[in-house]
Amino acid sequence: MQLDEHIGYVVATEASPTFSRLHIYLIPGKNVYPGELLGVLPRSGTKTIVFVRVVEGRFIDRYQQPHTTHLHELMGTTSISAEMERLPGKFAMVEAEVLEEAEEPDYHLHEPRTLISPGSPVYRLNDNWAAKILGLPSKDEKGLKVGYLVGPGGATVLLDPEKVLPRHILIVGSTGTGKTWLRGVLAEELHRLGIPQVHVDIHGEFIKATEELGGRNMVPGQDLTVRLSSLSELDILALIPYLTELQADIVRRAFLDLKARMEDTSKVRARIMTVNHYVEGVSSEIAKFLILIQRAAELMHAREETREIVLARAAMLKDVKIIGPGIDWERLLNEKPVINIDCRFLSTTELYAIVSAVARELLEMRIRGKGRPLVLFVDEAHLFIPYGQDTPSSFVLRELIRYGRHYGIGLVLITPSPTDIDQRIVRMTNTRFIFAIEPDQLKSLHGVFADAPEDLINKLPKLEVGTCLLTGSRETIRHAVLIRVESKRRTTHGGETPRFLT
């Protein structure tokens, strides 16, 4: 039952000890942090350890009361408390909540059953005990090293990739609080463990790091294209604008036929000669789509003028640079397990289409049992899964959230604005890193704080850069804790804000 540094004792107050709360006297010179995990050895004769989390603290100084301070000020004297550090009536005390307990021989964690007696010693937790109470891998196991617990003990925090990655990750926080840095830490850890990863890079922040990890940066429309059939209906309708309701219905029906992989289009081509003018110079997939548009227009008894307008507008898809033969993702990720998609120069419509198509192609690859399990990073996630509306990308990302774990795709969503993201998706992520964030954004995160105490949640807007609240489900993070994200990186951090003054 080896613990770490002895820092204090449980004391009796009018409100504690109880099964859920207790107060701790701190030995002079010792200190703790809000949210820090501690271990208590009850003085009950049993070999039990009770795990608690610091909620709040206070300093008691009977020599520096308001009336005594006022008296010293009137008399021009100095309080004895100001001159002496160790005095009988001067000490620190903290309040803690009881989380779980365990006892010999196997130290299996269970709900609190022991009423802790005053005088019980309190200790910091070493790495092994911290890992056990949080349900995390120990140092000698494979894990994603993301940082250290906040507090003087600073136990290492390793995440179990087998539990965390399939159940998806959410990273939120205001600009400049450490989201991009954490993304880099996770990317480096995935690379170290040999797990393939694909990044949707909105601002070009991961370009240098990708090169340093031996990965490949790809620019949509240049060395990365997506198949027409990988797009969604909303993508297609956005890429063929100004359609009337009937024209949109024709396009929609033809596109559904295309996605159904109809193999009789050669017969359709031979029967419909009027499409020849439009299929010249386009890819085979776009040509097939145009033939199916002609077929759908006939089945819907559209006038010839309507058919010609739809065909002419749909034929312009050949000028959309992101549409092409697509990528062999299995081969690419085997050759370069780190792929960064540089999306800086895409229009909004192209951006939605790329995210939608890439996510769908990766999911289809894994459904067919090809390639290795992988992780997809989506920066500015609120753009692609917005609250209260559907976008071309929202459908497939919701599919990934719901079914990705069955096929070996983990999703990392990064956003500075959780208010603007689909709240159902927020709650379906099972591991969350919450950096400093504006108070008005906290309401949108209701339900993802797990068992974090209210006092700790209220401190979130004031967290320092690089510190975050780590929460999750029982399968990923048993209890909410504050962590300091790993401060050392092997790759270049690309998320720094440019200086205006040089």
URHUMO-V130690 format. One record per backbone hydrogen bond with DSSP energy under -1.0 kcal/mol. CO is the residue of the C=O (numbers start at 0). NH is the residue of the N-H. If there is no record, write none. Layout:
co=[CO/CO]
nh=[NH/NH]
This chain:
co=[4/6/7/8/9/15/19/20/21/22/23/24/26/32/35/37/38/39/41/45/46/48/49/50/51/52/53/55/57/59/60/64/65/66/67/68/69/70/71/71/79/86/88/90/91/92/93/94/94/95/96/99/100/101/102/109/116/119/120/121/121/122/123/125/126/127/128/129/130/133/137/143/145/146/147/154/156/156/158/159/159/160/164/166/167/168/169/170/171/173/176/177/178/179/180/181/182/183/184/185/186/187/188/189/190/195/196/197/198/199/200/205/206/207/208/209/210/215/217/218/218/218/223/225/226/227/231/232/233/234/235/243/244/245/246/247/248/249/250/251/252/253/254/255/256/257/263/264/265/266/267/272/274/274/278/282/283/284/285/286/287/288/289/290/291/292/293/294/295/296/297/302/303/304/305/306/307/308/309/310/313/314/315/316/319/321/326/327/328/329/330/331/336/337/338/339/340/342/346/347/348/349/350/351/352/353/354/355/356/357/358/359/360/361/362/363/364/365/373/374/375/376/377/379/380/380/384/385/392/393/394/395/396/397/398/399/402/403/403/407/409/410/411/412/413/414/416/417/419/421/422/429/430/431/432/433/435/437/441/442/444/448/452/453/456/458/459/463/465/467/468/469/470/472/472/480/481/482/483]
nh=[123/26/121/24/118/12/97/17/95/10/93/8/29/35/53/51/122/49/43/47/103/101/39/98/37/96/34/94/92/90/63/68/69/70/71/72/73/74/75/76/83/89/61/59/25/57/23/54/55/21/52/50/109/48/106/100/119/9/40/6/7/38/3/129/130/131/132/133/135/477/140/158/485/156/483/148/145/146/143/162/163/164/167/429/430/412/432/414/434/176/465/181/182/183/184/185/186/187/188/189/190/191/192/194/193/374/338/376/340/378/342/209/210/211/212/214/213/339/341/221/222/223/220/323/229/230/235/236/237/238/239/247/248/249/250/251/252/253/254/255/256/257/258/259/261/260/267/268/269/270/271/275/277/278/281/286/287/288/289/290/291/292/293/294/295/296/297/298/299/301/300/306/307/308/309/310/311/312/313/314/316/317/318/319/322/225/328/331/332/333/334/335/196/215/198/217/200/345/350/351/352/353/354/355/356/357/358/359/360/361/362/363/364/365/366/367/369/368/409/197/411/199/413/382/383/384/421/388/396/397/398/399/400/401/402/403/405/406/408/373/375/168/377/170/380/172/419/420/386/425/426/472/169/470/171/468/173/440/444/445/447/451/456/457/459/461/462/466/484/482/433/480/431/475/476/469/149/467/147]
